[in-house]
Structure formats: structure tokens, C-alpha cells
């Protein structure tokens, strides 16, 4: 079976994407601790990696990103108020470019042919979730290892996401729920780090909407509706 590296955050999109790929690839998961407010997603990812019996799971500390973002990004800075709807302060500059580049370095090491992340068609507000971006990054990263690829020492990688195949959040959610059942309610989508989902941030709102559109009863515990 071919190998794939999956960027594994412990969130709903990440887990459902992993479920979708499990029958197709040997999965090697990588989780990034980048100084995010929602630190608990890292531990949730760790638990799911064991539950799903993924081939390998790495937790990679890149907390220096929080320092570089200074106080411009609400996902890493507690000095900024968390908005309840999309605001550009939620966009962590080229976060996925950083994640995908590091994951690709591991992919070249493992001779994996795919690097996957959970971006879907609903992520239109995030430039580094779009297929146009991932295709260009894929080309750049393969060119960065072109000599190894030509010599047969490296495999050419493909960067894949649900968005590449035109899948929405609700569509990938249905797939994940069919495979994993109620385990999907153990995922963490909230931008905050509370005991339960806040229910108010943009990510919680998107989570609620996805369950509604999918006609799946949402058993997630929220602090507020």
C-alpha cells in the first residue's frame, strides 16, 4: 500500500479526511504545536492517532511561529478578541504552506507519494486552503527535490485535500461519520481552549452548520448556542 503523510490537527476536517484516506494509504500523521490558543487539539490528535492505529504520529513543535506572528493573529495571541464571524485576524499567514513544507520533507524521507490536509471547498476565505495554492506549492516542493526524484531516490509528491476533489465540509463529514461513527464528536474545532466548545467562534459555527447540512445530530457539547 502506498504511503501518505496527513496533517493531523485533532479537528473535525482533519479526522474525517484521515478516515477517507485510511483504506487507500498507510498513513503517517504529523501534528503541529505552533503556539495556538487551542492547545488541547494536540492531545486530541495524539489520542486519535492511537485509536485509528496510524502507522506513525509525530508532534512537531514550531511554537516560534507564535513569536513571528506577534499580536496580529487571533489564533495565537490572547491579546486579540476572538471574533464570532470571519475576520482576517483568523488567517495565520501561510500557516498551511509551513505545515505542508515540513510534512513534505517527511514525505520525501518516507518515500510517501501524497501529503494531505483537511482543506475543503468551504475554506474560501483562506488563501492557503485553495487548490490553486496547493498545486503551486506541490510543484515548487517537487522542484526542490527534482534531482532525487529523477535519480529514483525520492518519490514525486502530490498535495491532496478534499477541496482538490471538490468536497465540501458537510460531504467530508458524512464520509467521516460513516466510517468512525460518534468518535467524530471527540474532535476539537474550537479556536478557544475551554473544557467544551465555546459555540460562538467562527470554527464552532462552521462545525454546527456542517452537522445541520449533513443531517447528522450534533452531539458536541457547546458552552453556548
C-alpha positions, 0 to 999 in steps of 0.5 A: 500500500502506498504511503501518505503523510496527513496533517493531523490537527485533532479537528473535525476536517482533519479526522474525517479526511484521515478516515477517507484516506485510511483504506487507500494509504498507510498513513503517517500523521504529523501534528503541529504545536505552533503556539495556538490558543487551542492547545488541547487539539494536540492531545486530541490528535495524539489520542486519535492517532492511537485509536485509528492505529496510524502507522506513525504520529509525530508532534512537531513543535514550531511554537516560534511561529507564535513569536513571528506572528506577534499580536496580529493573529487571533489564533495565537495571541490572547491579546486579540478578541476572538471574533464570532464571524470571519475576520482576517485576524483568523488567517495565520499567514501561510500557516498551511504552506509551513505545515505542508513544507515540513510534512513534505520533507517527511514525505520525501524521507518516507518515500510517501507519494501524497501529503494531505490536509483537511482543506475543503471547498468551504475554506474560501476565505483562506488563501492557503486552503485553495487548490490553486495554492496547493498545486503551486506549492506541490510543484515548487516542493517537487522542484526542490527535490527534482534531482532525487526524484529523477535519480529514483531516490525520492518519490514525486509528491502530490498535495491532496485535500478534499477541496482538490476533489471538490468536497465540501465540509458537510460531504467530508463529514458524512464520509467521516461519520460513516466510517468512525461513527460518534468518535467524530464528536471527540474532535476539537474545532474550537479556536478557544481552549475551554473544557467544551466548545465555546459555540460562538467562534467562527470554527464552532459555527462552521462545525454546527452548520456542517452537522445541520447540512449533513443531517447528522445530530450534533452531539458536541457539547457547546458552552453556548448556542 
